Amino acid sequence: MMRASFVLSLLLLLSACSSLGPNHDPAKPTGRPSLTPETATHADLRALPPPKGAIVAAVYGFRDLTGQYKPSPDSLYSTAVTQGAAAMLVKAMLDSHWFSPVEREGLQDLLTERRIVRAEHPAPAPALKAAVAGKAVQSDDGEAPLLPATILFEGGIIGYESNVRTGGAGAAYLGTGLTDQYQTDQVTVNLRAVDTRTGRILESVTMTKTIYSQALDANIFRYVTYKRLLQLETGYTRNEPVQLCVQEALQAALIHVIVEGARDHLWGFKDERALQQPLVQTYLKGEDGR
C-alpha cells in the first residue's frame, strides 16, 4: 500500500511538473497575442538623449548574407535567420526618435499609388509646366513631392554560427538522474550610415549577439517490487528566438551609430552635455554587452 502511494505521488508530481512547461498541450493556444517584450537594449534605445533635429533616413533593404539554412530534417529551404531585418531596423529608428524614416523598401507600391492619385486628379497646366522644368510644386490634388533622405542605412546579417559552444552536466544515483545541457549560437550584423549627397560612409558598426539554448531532463528508473519497474521522465528546453536576437543586435548597432556619430560631430544631441551621460559613455566605450 505504501509503495502504491509512493508511485501515485510521483505520478502526480510528474504531471504537475509537465504542466508547468510552456508547451504542455500543443493543441491548445498558449495565450492572446501580445506586443514583443522590451529588452534592455530597446530600453537603452528609447532612453537616448534627444537630437537637435530628427534625421531623414531610408532603408532599401537589410539582407541575409549568411547563406545559412536550418539543418535537416527540420527544413531544406527555411533560412536560419529572419528575412525581415529591414522592418526591425525601421522600427528601431522610429523608437529612437532620432530619425524620420521614409518608405523605400516598398517604394514601387508607393509610386504606383501616387500614379493612381494623379490619374484620378490630373495636375493643372501650371503644375505640369513646373514639373517639366524640374521644379517641385505641389499640385491642386494635394500630392507633395517625396521627401529625400539625408542618411541611407545599409548592411546586413553577415554571420550565423551554430554550436559555437556546447556543454552540460549530469548525475545519477540508484536509478535517479538529472542532466543539464546547453548550446550557444551566434549571429552578427553590420550597419552602415551613408551620406546620400556624397556616398561617404559616415559610420560602420558590427555587432554580435549570442543565442542561448538549454535543455534540462530528469528521470527515475527503479524497481518498486519484484518484476515491477517504475520509470518516470520529465524535462524542458528553452531556446532564445533567433529573430529577437537579430532585433537586439540591430538595436545595439543603431545606438552605436548614433553615439559615435555624435562623438564625431556628424550630428548632435539637443544638449551638448548629453555626450557625457553614463548611458552614452557606456556605448562609446563598447561596454554594452548584455
HELIX and SHEET records of a PDB file:
HELIX    1   1 MET A    2  SER A   19  1                                  18    
HELIX    2   2 ALA A   40  ARG A   46  1                                   7    
HELIX    3   3 ALA A   85  SER A   96  1                                  12    
HELIX    4   4 LEU A  107  GLU A  120  1                                  14    
HELIX    5   5 ALA A  125  VAL A  132  1                                   8    
HELIX    6   6 VAL A  242  ARG A  263  1                                  22    
HELIX    7   7 GLU A  272  GLN A  276  5                                   5    
HELIX    8   8 PRO A  278  LEU A  284  1                                   7    
SHEET    1   A 4 ARG A  63  ASP A  64  0                                        
SHEET    2   A 4 ILE A 151  TYR A 173  1                                        
SHEET    3   A 4 ILE A  55  VAL A  59  1                                        
SHEET    4   A 4 PHE A  99  VAL A 102  1                                        
SHEET    1   B 5 ARG A  63  ASP A  64  0                                        
SHEET    2   B 5 ILE A 151  TYR A 173  1                                        
SHEET    3   B 5 THR A 176  ASP A 195 -1                                        
SHEET    4   B 5 ILE A 201  THR A 225 -1                                        
SHEET    5   B 5 ARG A 228  ASN A 239 -1                                        
END                                                                             
